[in-house]
Amino acid sequence: MPGIPAPTPGTPAGYGQRPGGHRPGAGFGGQRPGMPGLGRPPGAGPGRPGGPGRGAPGGQRRPRPAQQRKRDLEALAEKKILQRKRQAEMPKAVNTEIFAADGTSVKELAEKLGIKASQIIKTLVEKGKFATINQPLELASIQEISTLFGATATELTFEEEAVLDVDQEETFEDVEIRPPVVTVMGHVDHGKTSLLDAVRSTNVAAREAGGITQAIGAYHVVRDGRRIVFIDTPGHEAFTKMRAHGASVTDVVVLVVAADDGVMPQTIEAIDHAKESKVPIIVAINKIDVPKAEPERVQQQLSDRGLVPEAWGGDTIFCQVSAKTHEGIDNLLDMINLVSELGELKANPARAAIGVVLEAKLDRGMGPVATVLTQNGTLHVGDTFVVGAVLSKVRALVDDIGRKVKEAGPSSAVVVLGLSDLPEPGDQLTVISDKDRAKKIVEYREEKAREQAIAQTARLSLEQFQEQLASGRAKELPIILKSDNQGSATVLQDTLAKLTSDKVKVRVIHTGVGAIKESDILLAITAQAIVVGFNVRPERSASSLAEQEGVDIRMHTVIYELIDELKRALAGLLEPIRKEETLGRAKVLEVFHITNVGTVAGCMLEDGVAQANASARLLRDNVVVHVGKLDSLRRFKEDVKEVRAGQECGMHMERYNDVKQGDEIELFKTVELAQDINELISV
């Protein structure tokens, strides 16, 4: 074609050549003269002759998809064969079903499975976890490793494992009948402690602040040569957690209900705790000697709650008693012995002791002490025990009447001396002879507690930061709480946490047991907190420092008085509610323009009153056109403080002059009301 240059030999089609003008040997498959290696001789790849091709090494052709898939399958099959071979070489666990607690060491797990510890360490290393023979393991890792060795691991706490080990070693001859543990429950001021006074012929209630029990106490009495252990639990609603601990260790619950008061909220809570513990309930209808006593009404109320008297065809024992006159006390004790006989309560006094902490406190002369109820076995002076994250040795034992004893058998309430730190109420005490194992358990629990505390602190800080961002400025009341015992401190902390709403918050930054010290005051200065003492007093140096630095110390002996005072303190942090109060309404009859003053409205006050310096809202056809304050209020050229309905007056609004005839002026004032904290919280 004219104007089109002739194609160069070997040029690909489209580059100086018409479509379809491809010649043999030209284009991508051809070879340009003098340019060896651009062609594709038979057996060669797309690269240079004799060199490696682009698709496969050695100049071979690229494998087809089917061939590659075949090779992948062969590699996968070879991998599975090696894995099965390695699994076949792994030893199988001798014990296919084991029990393990969170924190079991590699050595202990190997002993449970019946394999070498080196096998477990090797398995952990293959999973990227480097461990020693004494390394404590988490429960998830224990279960995973057990599965690899062909075993199943079931979670079991250390305390449960210790009980199981001893139970398996017990024989029928070692077991004998033990005394029953009776928990006394009921509503506040229904006479629980007074009933125990009648049983023990002591006067405990007189020593209690406010007439209510502030901590769990345990006592024993003897009836017909048989011992009965009583646990007196607080009746105030704030001690629900402590009351729950009491129900968890009991064999029989005595529910005290006043004959002149009937079923109350804490009575219902006590019933729920007893039912959850699945223990028999004996109802003691107290105060039958008062003139307003109605035992039949109490029976009817409890029947509606599922406690039907035996006289009415039910299975609940009812006893009518009077703590004041001691009427019916012997019958109540007989019924307790009868119920315990039916329950066949047994224990092994020859085994190592297992008990539960009822209360813990810091004694000035004896240091940390704990009231412990032995549930099984015998606790001796000199025994090494683990309770919570505390490892200690029994230095001395004191019974419920203050005598030092050398041992405490099953169902005995004793004060244990020799603790290195304060345990929590409800913690289980277990005597363990292997000190190395006990140390590992305590170290593991301490590490877990530290991790939990760090995580909780970080989480709370983030939440507070987010809340402050969302609310603009979060109001909170920081508190340092000191109490006479650990149980009260825990309950108070839980109670104060409920004194929180969307607008105001309580933050307990520190809790402790014992007197208020200088360190508490220094912390309060740093955190700008108040110090709350429950049944404790500040040291002299702490009082001086608090007075010097202006730190507020509040001391109480009754819990509900403390809560009420904190409610009032929280109410002071709340922004007051601003409420508008309408004063009156005036009609603009005339408008006057006065030099150096501005526009003055001549008005007739139609209703209410007009007060000087009141707020005013200017309405035009019932539409608000301006809101401000009155600059002056006059009547007959005289400034007045107030004008009543039906009177004429002159009004001038601050920095506003666009007033017209026919407008209306609505007069009002804004009042501030304190918010009710009880409407914001649920305590």
Secondary structure as UniProt FT lines:
FT   TURN            2..3
FT   TURN            9..10
FT   TURN            13..14
FT   TURN            19..20
FT   TURN            24..25
FT   HELIX           27..29
FT   TURN            33..34
FT   TURN            36..37
FT   TURN            42..43
FT   TURN            49..50
FT   HELIX           57..59
FT   HELIX           65..89
FT   STRAND          97..100
FT   TURN            102..103
FT   HELIX           106..113
FT   HELIX           117..126
FT   TURN            127..128
FT   TURN            133..134
FT   HELIX           139..148
FT   TURN            149..150
FT   STRAND          152..155
FT   HELIX           158..169
FT   HELIX           172..174
FT   STRAND          176..177
FT   STRAND          181..186
FT   TURN            188..189
FT   HELIX           192..200
FT   HELIX           205..207
FT   HELIX           209..211
FT   STRAND          217..223
FT   TURN            224..225
FT   STRAND          226..232
FT   HELIX           237..239
FT   HELIX           240..248
FT   STRAND          252..258
FT   TURN            259..261
FT   HELIX           265..277
FT   STRAND          281..286
FT   TURN            288..289
FT   TURN            291..292
FT   HELIX           295..304
FT   TURN            305..306
FT   HELIX           310..312
FT   STRAND          316..320
FT   TURN            323..326
FT   HELIX           329..343
FT   STRAND          346..347
FT   TURN            349..350
FT   STRAND          354..363
FT   TURN            364..366
FT   STRAND          367..376
FT   STRAND          378..380
FT   TURN            381..382
FT   STRAND          384..387
FT   TURN            388..389
FT   STRAND          390..393
FT   STRAND          396..398
FT   TURN            400..401
FT   STRAND          404..405
FT   STRAND          407..408
FT   TURN            410..411
FT   STRAND          412..417
FT   TURN            425..426
FT   STRAND          428..431
FT   HELIX           435..471
FT   STRAND          475..483
FT   HELIX           486..497
FT   STRAND          504..513
FT   HELIX           518..527
FT   STRAND          530..534
FT   HELIX           540..549
FT   STRAND          553..556
FT   HELIX           559..573
FT   STRAND          577..594
FT   TURN            595..597
FT   STRAND          598..611
FT   TURN            612..613
FT   STRAND          615..620
FT   TURN            621..622
FT   STRAND          623..635
FT   TURN            636..637
FT   STRAND          638..639
FT   STRAND          642..644
FT   TURN            645..646
FT   STRAND          648..653
FT   TURN            654..655
FT   TURN            661..662
FT   STRAND          664..673
FT   HELIX           677..679
//
